[in-house]
């Protein structure tokens, strides 16, 4: 009798457990569901991020459950080493972000999803105790009062292929200011060439010798690792408009009209475009363009954007080191272009 009773009891117990498991799972899911933010990604023309502002606390995880409603997107945090996550149409993917310092962080789309891809930006406002994010120092282009909307054209460019290796032979002859970091940041290669050409101590050097020396100076401001990082950043974020070889013929911009400095139509009191003035980027492979441009001007262009030309602003996305690496890589377009046979 006892065995029969025990058997019946166990059968009933198993049945109750089998029935209870699904309900327990639903209860646990509903309990945790409030901690999960469901985020939908859409092309900017279709609405962009379904949520573009998220509030969080220091050291409190942010759980995101994400999907795309149209094309492939991606999400990453600007100025962060946190890995990005791809978001595919019709599929849900989850990720968690944790911030150990209060401040405002920018999340953005990492996949070129359309002409206005760069507009897919949102903010995460993190509050709580801790050392806050330090404000960015004033960019050099502001300090030097550089007009980044009208970059100058180089008055002179090399007529032969430059060689930084040959330029190293003249290092001992160069004045101190020529190899100073400040000069590299604030002066274009063409302007420095003219200053060096006017030095009486360098009168025995040919024009090409001085160009080689300038190329050596620019090469000395970076490293192979920095250039590799700059190339990666360019491919991921810039090539879609500027083109793989820097000619301004990327898939997102090749049908736009050629850049005209007098054709800007931008309300400088706001951060939004008026919808006019989107143009092709300048041709970086033309030495007249980049060799007439300083690093400070390029930094300003990257940080603030094009103000009417369609150039996105990357200030909230790139770290200062990333911008420096990107600028170093951009100059390689100009130096490499001097190997072309028909230089003007």
Beta strands, then each sheet from edge to edge (+ up, - down):
strand 1: 36-41
strand 2: 53-57
strand 3: 62-68
strand 4: 73-77
strand 5: 85-87
strand 6: 93-97
strand 7: 103-108
strand 8: 121-127
sheet 1: 1+ 3+ 6-
sheet 2: 2+ 8+ 7- 4+ 5-
end
